[in-house]
Amino acid sequence: MDIDQRLSKQLLSQDYKHRDAEGMEKFLSIGEAYALAENAIAVVSNLETCVSHVFYGGLGERLGIARKGDHHVLDSIWEEEIFCHIHPDDFVRKQLGELHFYRFVKELPPAEASDCLFVGTLRMNDAKGRWLTVVHRIRYFFSDDNKVWLALCLYSLMPSLPSGDCILNTASGTLIPVSTATLHHILSSREKDVLRLIRQGLSSKMIADRLSISIFTVNRHRQNILDKLHCSNSIAACHRAETLGII
């Protein structure tokens, strides 16, 4: 028997108790929110009714399956429309890993089992025929009598993380390292001049005279500084700019 057949047999041979619609709606909301927030794909599979809900973020468009925000309902516990994009070798490894994960969590108390997460990486073919590295995560949710009644599967782009902090575009997988050098360019040269004078205690009129600009321009620079540094007042902006090495 193939791995996927063995897994299907174990998942679908359980004696389920009736699940209330409200509980299912909660997980559907979680799946939809995750897909949109992370530009990922979220699959919520109800093993009792043998129905899967697939929510698509930006990754769905990269793969050429669906548009961001689309919601597909499948009469299966398996997301076949996604599986066809997985590298054959990785698909076998995925199924085997999921089978081991199911057997592992079945030996645990339901509360502890629900805290366990299967994590792996997959190569997935995008709409242009390029291989993307995707993180695949699975979490099972259990009834009181230790029956798996719902599976939440998540697919998201996996960037090659650098050391240190970075900004991630979840739709394209692009990474922008965050360093002192990049932070230095958050404020324009004129905004830095204004902030240095603010730090010295000068008023807007005094700054305008010093820089030979209008008070209106000074106030515009002050507001831009607060917006860019996410501060509510000039004192906090000066402190944050000093901490980040901007001035």
C-alpha positions as CSV (number, residue, x, y, z in Angstrom):
1,M,0.0,0.0,0.0
2,D,1.3,3.5,-0.9
3,I,2.2,6.0,1.8
4,D,-0.7,8.3,0.9
5,Q,-3.1,5.4,1.0
6,R,-1.8,4.3,4.4
7,L,-2.2,7.8,5.7
8,S,-5.6,8.2,4.3
9,K,-6.7,4.9,5.8
10,Q,-5.5,5.9,9.3
11,L,-7.0,9.4,9.1
12,L,-10.4,8.4,7.7
13,S,-10.9,5.2,9.7
14,Q,-11.6,7.1,13.0
15,D,-15.0,7.0,14.7
16,Y,-15.9,10.7,14.9
17,K,-18.1,12.5,17.2
18,H,-20.3,15.3,15.7
19,R,-18.4,18.6,15.4
20,D,-20.4,21.8,15.8
21,A,-20.4,24.4,13.0
22,E,-19.2,27.2,15.3
23,G,-16.0,25.3,16.0
24,M,-15.3,24.8,12.3
25,E,-16.0,28.4,11.5
26,K,-13.4,29.5,14.0
27,F,-10.7,27.5,12.2
28,L,-11.9,28.7,8.8
29,S,-11.4,32.2,10.0
30,I,-7.9,31.4,11.3
31,G,-7.0,29.8,7.9
32,E,-8.2,32.8,5.9
33,A,-6.5,35.3,8.2
34,Y,-3.2,33.5,8.0
35,A,-3.3,33.2,4.2
36,L,-3.9,36.9,3.7
37,A,-1.6,38.1,6.5
38,E,1.4,36.0,5.4
39,N,0.7,35.8,1.6
40,A,0.6,32.1,2.2
41,I,-1.7,29.1,1.5
42,A,-3.8,27.7,4.3
43,V,-5.7,24.4,4.1
44,V,-8.3,23.5,6.7
45,S,-9.3,19.9,6.3
46,N,-12.3,18.5,8.1
47,L,-11.6,14.7,8.5
48,E,-15.1,14.0,9.6
49,T,-16.9,15.4,6.6
50,C,-14.0,14.8,4.2
51,V,-14.0,18.4,3.0
52,S,-11.1,20.9,2.7
53,H,-11.1,24.6,2.5
54,V,-8.1,26.2,0.8
55,F,-7.4,29.9,1.4
56,Y,-5.0,31.6,-1.0
57,G,-2.6,34.5,-0.4
58,G,0.1,35.7,-2.7
59,L,1.8,32.3,-2.9
60,G,-1.3,31.0,-4.8
61,E,-0.6,33.6,-7.5
62,R,3.1,32.7,-7.7
63,L,2.1,29.1,-8.2
64,G,-0.5,30.0,-10.8
65,I,-3.3,28.3,-8.9
66,A,-5.5,31.1,-7.6
67,R,-5.7,34.8,-7.0
68,K,-4.9,36.3,-3.6
69,G,-8.1,36.1,-1.5
70,D,-9.6,33.1,-3.3
71,H,-11.3,30.4,-1.3
72,H,-11.6,26.9,-2.8
73,V,-13.7,24.1,-1.3
74,L,-12.6,20.5,-2.1
75,D,-14.4,17.3,-1.6
76,S,-11.3,15.6,-0.2
77,I,-9.0,15.9,2.8
78,W,-6.1,16.4,0.3
79,E,-5.3,19.6,-1.5
80,E,-4.6,17.9,-4.9
81,E,-4.4,21.3,-6.7
82,I,-1.4,22.1,-4.6
83,F,0.2,18.7,-4.6
84,C,0.8,18.7,-8.4
85,H,3.3,21.6,-7.9
86,I,5.5,19.7,-5.4
87,H,8.7,18.1,-6.6
88,P,8.0,14.3,-6.8
89,D,10.8,13.4,-4.4
90,D,9.7,16.0,-1.9
91,F,6.1,14.8,-2.1
92,V,7.1,11.3,-1.1
93,R,9.1,12.7,1.8
94,K,6.2,14.9,2.8
95,Q,3.7,12.0,2.9
96,L,6.1,9.8,4.9
97,G,6.8,12.6,7.4
98,E,3.1,13.3,7.8
99,L,2.5,9.6,8.5
100,H,5.2,9.5,11.2
101,F,3.8,12.7,12.6
102,Y,0.3,11.2,12.9
103,R,1.6,8.1,14.6
104,F,3.7,10.2,17.0
105,V,0.9,12.5,18.1
106,K,-1.6,9.7,18.5
107,E,0.5,8.4,21.4
108,L,0.2,11.8,23.3
109,P,-2.6,13.2,25.4
110,P,-4.8,15.4,23.2
111,A,-3.8,18.6,24.8
112,E,-0.1,17.9,24.3
113,A,-0.7,16.5,20.8
114,S,-2.4,19.8,19.7
115,D,0.7,21.7,20.6
116,C,2.9,19.7,18.3
117,L,3.6,20.9,14.8
118,F,5.1,19.1,11.8
119,V,7.5,21.4,9.9
120,G,9.3,20.6,6.6
121,T,10.5,22.2,3.4
122,L,9.3,21.5,-0.1
123,R,10.3,22.5,-3.6
124,M,7.3,23.8,-5.5
125,N,7.1,24.7,-9.2
126,D,5.8,28.2,-9.8
127,A,3.8,29.5,-12.8
128,K,7.1,30.3,-14.7
129,G,8.5,26.8,-14.1
130,R,11.0,27.9,-11.3
131,W,11.5,25.9,-8.2
132,L,10.6,27.8,-5.0
133,T,11.5,26.7,-1.5
134,V,8.3,26.5,0.6
135,V,7.9,25.9,4.3
136,H,5.1,23.3,5.0
137,R,3.5,23.1,8.4
138,I,0.8,20.8,9.8
139,R,-1.1,20.9,13.0
140,Y,-3.8,18.4,14.1
141,F,-6.7,19.2,16.4
142,F,-8.3,16.5,18.5
143,S,-11.6,15.6,20.1
144,D,-11.9,14.7,23.7
145,D,-11.5,11.0,22.9
146,N,-8.2,11.6,21.1
147,K,-9.6,11.5,17.5
148,V,-8.1,13.8,14.9
149,W,-11.0,15.7,13.4
150,L,-9.3,18.6,11.8
151,A,-5.9,19.3,10.1
152,L,-4.5,22.8,9.4
153,C,-1.8,22.8,6.7
154,L,0.2,25.9,5.9
155,Y,2.4,26.7,3.0
156,S,4.6,29.8,2.9
157,L,7.7,31.0,1.0
158,M,11.0,30.3,2.8
159,P,13.7,32.9,2.3
160,S,17.3,32.3,3.1
161,L,17.5,34.3,6.3
162,P,20.7,36.3,6.9
163,S,22.2,36.9,10.3
164,G,20.6,39.8,12.0
165,D,17.3,41.5,11.4
166,C,15.6,41.9,8.0
167,I,12.4,43.0,6.2
168,L,10.6,40.3,4.3
169,N,8.3,40.8,1.3
170,T,6.0,37.8,1.9
171,A,4.6,37.8,-1.7
172,S,8.0,37.8,-3.5
173,G,10.2,36.3,-0.8
174,T,12.6,39.3,-1.2
175,L,14.7,40.0,1.9
176,I,16.1,43.5,2.8
177,P,18.7,43.2,5.6
178,V,18.2,45.8,8.3
179,S,21.4,47.3,9.5
180,T,22.8,50.6,10.7
181,A,23.6,51.5,7.1
182,T,20.0,51.0,5.9
183,L,18.5,52.7,8.9
184,H,20.6,55.7,8.3
185,H,18.6,56.4,5.1
186,I,15.2,56.4,6.9
187,L,15.4,60.2,7.2
188,S,16.4,62.7,4.5
189,S,19.4,64.9,5.0
190,R,17.2,67.9,5.7
191,E,15.1,65.9,8.2
192,K,18.3,64.9,10.1
193,D,19.3,68.6,10.2
194,V,16.0,69.5,11.6
195,L,16.1,66.7,14.2
196,R,19.6,67.7,15.3
197,L,18.4,71.2,15.9
198,I,15.3,70.0,17.8
199,R,17.7,67.9,20.0
200,Q,19.5,71.2,20.8
201,G,16.3,72.7,22.0
202,L,15.6,75.1,19.2
203,S,12.0,76.1,18.4
204,S,10.5,75.8,14.9
205,K,11.0,79.5,14.3
206,M,14.7,79.3,15.3
207,I,15.2,76.2,13.1
208,A,13.6,78.0,10.2
209,D,15.9,81.0,10.6
210,R,19.0,78.7,11.0
211,L,18.2,76.7,7.9
212,S,16.7,79.6,5.9
213,I,13.4,77.8,5.3
214,S,9.8,78.6,6.3
215,I,8.2,77.6,9.6
216,F,5.7,75.6,7.4
217,T,8.5,73.6,6.0
218,V,10.0,73.0,9.4
219,N,6.7,71.7,10.7
220,R,6.3,69.5,7.7
221,H,9.8,68.0,8.4
222,R,8.9,67.5,12.0
223,Q,5.7,65.6,11.1
224,N,7.6,63.4,8.6
225,I,10.2,62.6,11.2
226,L,7.5,61.5,13.7
227,D,5.8,59.4,11.0
228,K,9.0,57.7,9.8
229,L,10.3,56.9,13.3
230,H,6.8,55.9,14.6
231,C,7.0,58.4,17.5
232,S,4.4,60.6,19.1
233,N,6.6,63.5,20.0
234,S,10.0,65.1,19.3
235,I,11.7,64.0,22.5
236,A,10.9,60.3,21.7
237,A,12.0,60.9,18.1
238,C,15.4,62.2,19.2
239,H,15.9,59.3,21.5
240,R,15.0,56.7,18.9
241,A,17.2,58.4,16.2
242,E,20.2,58.4,18.6
243,T,19.6,54.7,19.6
244,L,19.5,53.7,16.0
245,G,22.6,55.8,15.1
246,I,20.7,58.0,12.6
247,I,21.9,61.2,14.2
